Amino acid sequence: MNDTLVLLGFTTTPLELLGFVLSVATVVLTILRNHWGWFFAIVSSATYGVVFFDARLYGDAGLQGVFIAASIWGWWQWLRGAAGRPLPVTRLSRRGWIASLIGWAVGFLALSAFLKAYTDTDVPRMDGFLTAGSLLGQLLTAKKKIENWHTWIVVDVLYVGLYVYKGLHLTAVLYAVFVVLAVLGLRAWTAAARADAGPHAGAPVAEGA
């Protein structure tokens, strides 16, 4: 059912390929601020949970379960999180930046220690660092903070190297695509935030159907 296959010179599996397609759809819809992106996020997370577990990336595998729960919450936040209205795009305050960086650091220390002590992963520190960063990115995305894209750019660049090392070459390509999409997302959301701060500030940001 999930036998190895070669596609365009890359060794992959049907599940990894499905996760690739669903993940790209998720990011594109997120850039467009279309709330249906959360549905694709849920399905892609479930798919990649299996892929990462098979690759002994237990932090990433467990992260997918958290992503599913966070995606359900994020979906609600985007639709009803601003006093019953769709959330606008906003920036983190200085306090928010500091809290985010501290949270990433604490998450890294806790997760890498756990992975090293209780799993057979060969990359506990990198897995822990990127898992913590991904959790932060997901939280900032759910709150429609522009800084989610800064977080994803850092995380995705490092994930490319990790997945090449683990032999998940198609997923490495996916995360290289994610880097490009994150840059586009940063530009698009920055423009949206400026528009929201204009003459019609306070009006809900238009969402996809």
C-alpha positions in Angstrom: 0.0 0.0 0.0 2.9 2.4 0.8 5.7 0.8 -1.2 8.7 2.9 -2.2 8.5 4.5 -5.7 10.6 6.8 -7.8 9.1 10.0 -9.1 11.1 12.5 -11.2 14.3 11.0 -9.8 13.2 11.2 -6.1 12.6 8.1 -3.9 9.3 8.5 -2.2 6.1 6.7 -1.1 2.4 7.3 -1.9 1.8 8.7 1.6 4.7 11.2 1.3 3.5 12.3 -2.1 -0.1 12.8 -0.8 1.3 14.8 2.1 3.3 16.9 -0.3 0.3 17.9 -2.4 -1.9 18.6 0.6 0.8 20.7 2.3 1.3 22.9 -0.7 -2.5 23.4 -0.9 -2.5 24.3 2.8 0.2 27.0 2.5 -1.3 28.5 -0.7 -4.7 28.9 1.0 -3.0 30.3 4.1 -1.3 33.0 2.0 -4.7 33.8 0.6 -6.1 33.9 4.1 -8.7 31.3 3.1 -10.0 29.5 6.1 -10.4 26.2 4.2 -6.6 25.9 4.4 -7.1 24.6 8.0 -9.0 21.6 6.6 -6.1 20.7 4.3 -3.8 21.2 7.3 -5.6 18.6 9.3 -5.5 16.0 6.5 -1.9 16.7 5.6 -0.8 16.5 9.3 -2.4 13.1 9.7 -0.7 11.9 6.5 2.7 13.2 7.6 2.3 11.8 11.1 2.6 8.4 9.6 5.5 9.4 7.2 7.6 10.9 10.0 7.0 8.0 12.4 8.3 5.6 9.8 11.4 7.8 9.5 11.9 7.8 13.3 11.3 11.6 13.5 9.2 11.2 16.6 9.1 14.8 17.5 7.8 15.7 14.1 5.4 12.7 14.2 4.0 13.8 17.5 3.9 17.4 16.3 1.4 16.4 13.7 -1.2 15.4 16.3 -0.7 18.8 18.0 -1.1 20.4 14.5 -4.4 18.7 14.1 -5.7 20.1 17.4 -4.2 23.5 16.7 -5.7 23.5 13.2 -9.2 23.0 14.6 -8.6 25.9 17.0 -7.0 28.0 14.3 -9.9 27.4 12.0 -12.3 28.7 14.7 -10.0 31.7 15.5 -9.9 32.8 11.8 -13.7 32.7 11.6 -14.8 33.9 15.1 -11.7 34.9 17.0 -12.2 38.7 16.9 -15.3 39.2 19.0 -17.2 36.8 16.8 -15.8 38.2 13.5 -12.9 37.0 11.3 -9.4 37.9 12.7 -7.5 40.7 11.0 -3.8 40.4 10.2 -1.7 42.0 12.9 1.9 42.2 14.2 3.4 41.0 17.4 4.2 43.6 20.1 7.7 43.7 21.5 6.4 41.7 24.5 5.0 39.2 22.0 8.4 38.9 20.3 10.1 38.3 23.6 7.5 35.8 24.8 7.8 33.9 21.4 11.6 33.6 21.6 11.5 32.5 25.2 8.8 29.9 24.4 10.8 28.6 21.5 13.9 28.2 23.6 12.1 26.5 26.5 10.3 24.2 24.1 13.6 23.3 22.4 15.3 22.4 25.7 12.3 20.3 26.9 11.7 18.5 23.7 15.3 17.7 22.8 15.9 16.3 26.3 12.7 14.2 26.1 13.6 12.9 22.6 17.1 12.0 23.6 16.0 10.2 26.8 12.9 8.4 25.6 13.3 7.7 21.9 15.8 6.2 19.5 16.0 9.3 17.2 19.5 10.1 16.0 18.7 13.9 15.8 17.2 14.9 19.1 18.4 18.5 19.2 17.5 19.4 15.6 14.2 17.5 15.9 13.4 19.3 19.2 14.4 22.7 17.9 12.3 22.5 14.8 9.4 20.9 16.6 9.3 23.8 19.0 9.7 26.3 16.2 6.9 24.7 14.3 4.6 24.9 17.3 5.3 28.6 17.6 4.7 29.1 13.9 1.4 27.3 14.1 0.3 29.4 17.1 1.2 32.7 15.3 -0.6 31.5 12.2 -3.7 30.8 14.1 -3.6 34.3 15.6 -2.9 35.8 12.1 0.4 37.4 13.2 2.7 38.4 10.4 5.6 37.0 12.3 4.4 33.5 11.7 6.1 33.8 8.2 9.5 34.8 9.8 9.2 31.7 12.0 8.4 29.4 9.1 11.2 30.8 6.9 13.8 29.9 9.6 12.2 26.5 10.3 11.7 25.5 6.7 15.2 26.3 5.7 16.6 24.0 8.4 14.0 21.3 7.7 15.3 21.0 4.1 18.7 19.9 5.5 17.2 17.6 8.0 15.0 15.8 5.5 17.8 15.4 3.0 19.8 13.8 5.9 16.9 11.5 6.7 16.4 10.4 3.1 13.0 12.1 2.7 14.0 13.8 -0.5 10.6 14.7 -1.8 9.7 16.3 1.6 13.0 18.2 1.4 11.9 19.6 -1.9 8.5 20.4 -0.4 10.1 22.4 2.4 12.3 24.3 -0.1 9.0 25.2 -1.8 7.7 26.2 1.6 10.6 28.7 2.0 9.5 30.4 -1.2 5.9 30.4 -0.3 6.7 31.8 3.2 8.4 34.7 1.6 5.4 35.3 -0.6 3.1 34.9 2.4 5.1 37.5 4.4 4.7 40.0 1.6 1.0 39.3 1.1 0.2 39.5 4.8 2.3 42.7 5.3 0.2 44.3 2.5 -3.0 43.0 4.1 -2.0 44.5 7.5 -1.3 47.9 5.9 -4.7 47.8 4.2 -6.4 47.0 7.5 -4.7 49.9 9.1 -6.0 52.3 6.4 -9.3 54.2 6.2 -11.4 51.1 6.8 -9.4 49.8 9.8 -11.5 47.6 12.0 -13.4 46.1 9.1 -13.1 42.3 8.9 -10.5 40.9 6.5 -12.2 39.2 3.6 -12.1 35.4 3.9 -12.5 32.7 1.3 -15.8 31.0 1.0 
